[in-house]
Structure formats: structure tokens, C-alpha cells
């Protein structure tokens, strides 16, 4: 192969031929110029990485330094000297280059991942997407609980963290931040966090959930508070001092045994005065099963009063208590929006209960759900069949669960009406004058 000194003069003088040919530099071994048939001129460096005792048999490798034009002969020579120094140290330039490319690729990938983590993988961003999807397939009440757990507890603690970087310790810190006296809240936050991270695993956003292997917070001890007849009387008497429809809300809860959200969200379209029935649609029932609730006369009278209030808000020309509205919420203060001020309403009721009880002092702590349990227990005392009570409460369990639920299609309509009338009569009896009741409050008393 031709040799000489690679310089601007010799490079410019190099002419193409029918095949590649090389001009090798006499001063720097391995430094050369490749000339292609198309006239391209490329600086190269040829070298061997010697293995001990096998230098002559080690195959030569060729490294492309760069094209003539972008590189001058002097620049190419300097680069070739650097490569020769690397070879002298036993460093393979090609492997070094591949390692540098791999390192750069890794750095680029890490940068992309950092940018993704700082953007679309931020916990609050993922949580927002999950909540949007969760809302589509779940009842409003379930969505509200999920949103509360995420927005009040998880996002404040995990904001800005990339989902893949969140650890079990991070989740435990969130749970530990919830007071021990709120075990139900701890369990709820854990449950929705588990659902959210499980969803992220299914989508491939993360490989594993940080909640895997975590012990669930202790279950809340089942409540067994059943109100006494005296306490029921105090509650009823106290409701008469509350504004419409707050007093009505608690009286209907006490007489029907339905859930707070179901009664508070009652719609006129769900009610039929002619048949004295209330149909709770599946999308408003906690268990997703529609339920028909027969209405005792006292409940119908309560709704008549609320109907008049609705007509007055609408400025109807003629008022008729028996002409119930066709649409809109029943339990509403201004019309158009159902009651949701549960905490404030309960506080007002408890204050009135304390006034009613006078020297007896405040009632022991109780919850609105205790009214539902009290109705169930009271019906048992009245000799009402368990299956009927289950049907009234719309429980898909016990007598209605399993195989029995498949084959037992009786709707207990007549039995439910009889049971609820019996319960209303029992409550009315509690309100009659007695040695223990100094204050007479008729069951049909209104606000």
C-alpha cells in the first residue's frame, strides 16, 4: 500500500480508482487515508490490541476517524495520536466508543425518565386520571369517598413524587399521619390507595404496588349501638325544633330505616303517593340493587308537608299537599340541591336533644346509622320475620344471599308494608303521654 506523509498536499493529490485504496502515514503508524471509487476521502486509524504472547496473530481493527473536509489532515492526525495512546494503554478505541455511546444512551434514557417522572408520572397526575376513570363506573357516594381519601390524605403527602419511586414507607407514613382514633379513615385510605396502585400495575405504569405485603389497618369494631325507646322519643321531640327539611330527614330515617344518603337524596320522581311507595333506584342504592319502600301514613303526611314547602318555593298559585311535585329533590332547603350538610345537621339535632332531655343530660354518643340498626332490632321485638326486615333494609345477605337468593324471588311487598306500619305505630305509642314522658309530641308534628 502507498505510504508517505499525510498532509493537505498529499490528500488533495489522492485520486480515486476502481476500488478503495489507502495512503498510510510514514510518521504515525496506523494513521491512514481511505480513498473510495466515488472520490470520498476518510481518515482512519488501524491498530491491534495485543494479547500476551500473541501480538502477531491478533487481528487488526480499523477505526474511522472522520471525513476529509470536516476534518483537516492535522486535526485527523491529532485524533489518531490520541487513539494510538489509548491502544498503548491496552484500551480498544472501538470498545471505548461503544461504551461511551451506551453511557450516553443511558444518560438520555435517564433524562427522559426524569422528565416523565416530573410530568406525567407525578402521583397527583396519576391520581387525577384514576379518579376520572373511577367515577365512570362507581356510585357517587363511592366516588366521593375515593376522592376524599386521595385529595385529603394521599396527594398532600405524595405530591411531586414519581409513582415508581413511592415506597411502602411512604404509604405507611400517610397512614401514621391519620389519628389513631380514626381507624375507619385509615382503613379507607389504605383501601383506595391499594386500588389506585393496583390499577397502575395493570396499566404497566409500575411493576409492583408498594402496598403489596403491607398489613391492612385494623378493622373498625362493628358497632352495636341500639337506641332505647327513651332515646328515640328524645330524638323525635328534638326534630320538631329543626328547620325544614332537616327535621323531616331524621323523622323519615327513623321511620323507614333507610340509609342517610338514600333519604337525603330522595327525588320526587321516586315517590308515588297513590300507592304510598318509594322506589330507590339501583344507582342510588348502596348495594346497587333497587328497592321498594312502602310508606306508612305518617311518612306520607311528612312528605305532604314537604310538598307544600316545594310548592311555596315554586310560588304555585294553588297549594295542594296531596299533589306531589313530579321532579326535583325532596330534602332541600333552597330547591334544586339535595341536603348534604350531614355534620352540621347532626350537630344541630344533638344540641336540641340535650335541650329536650333537660336534667337527664345529653344522650350517649350515637350515629345516624344507629337509627337503622334500632329499627331492625325493634322489628325483631315486634315479632317481624327476619327475611322481611332484611328486605326492608335492602340487604343482599343472610336470607337473601347465596343459593337462597337465586331461588327466592318473593318481594315481601305486603309484609314490608305491614312491618313498617307496625314500626310507625310503635314509635307513635312512644310519643303518647306517659309517666316517663312529660312532654306530648304527636307523631305527625311538623316543623
Secondary structure as UniProt FT lines:
FT   STRAND          2..4
FT   HELIX           8..13
FT   STRAND          21..25
FT   TURN            29..30
FT   STRAND          31..35
FT   TURN            37..38
FT   STRAND          41..47
FT   TURN            52..53
FT   TURN            55..57
FT   STRAND          61..68
FT   TURN            69..70
FT   HELIX           73..88
FT   TURN            89..90
FT   HELIX           93..118
FT   TURN            119..121
FT   HELIX           123..136
FT   HELIX           140..149
FT   HELIX           150..154
FT   HELIX           155..158
FT   TURN            159..160
FT   HELIX           163..165
FT   HELIX           168..176
FT   TURN            180..181
FT   HELIX           183..203
FT   TURN            210..213
FT   HELIX           229..239
FT   TURN            240..241
FT   TURN            244..245
FT   HELIX           246..256
FT   HELIX           260..264
FT   HELIX           268..270
FT   STRAND          271..272
FT   TURN            273..276
FT   STRAND          277..280
FT   TURN            282..284
FT   TURN            286..287
FT   STRAND          291..294
FT   HELIX           297..313
FT   TURN            314..315
FT   TURN            321..322
FT   HELIX           342..357
FT   HELIX           358..360
FT   HELIX           369..381
FT   TURN            382..383
FT   HELIX           386..393
FT   HELIX           398..400
FT   HELIX           402..407
FT   HELIX           413..430
FT   TURN            443..444
//
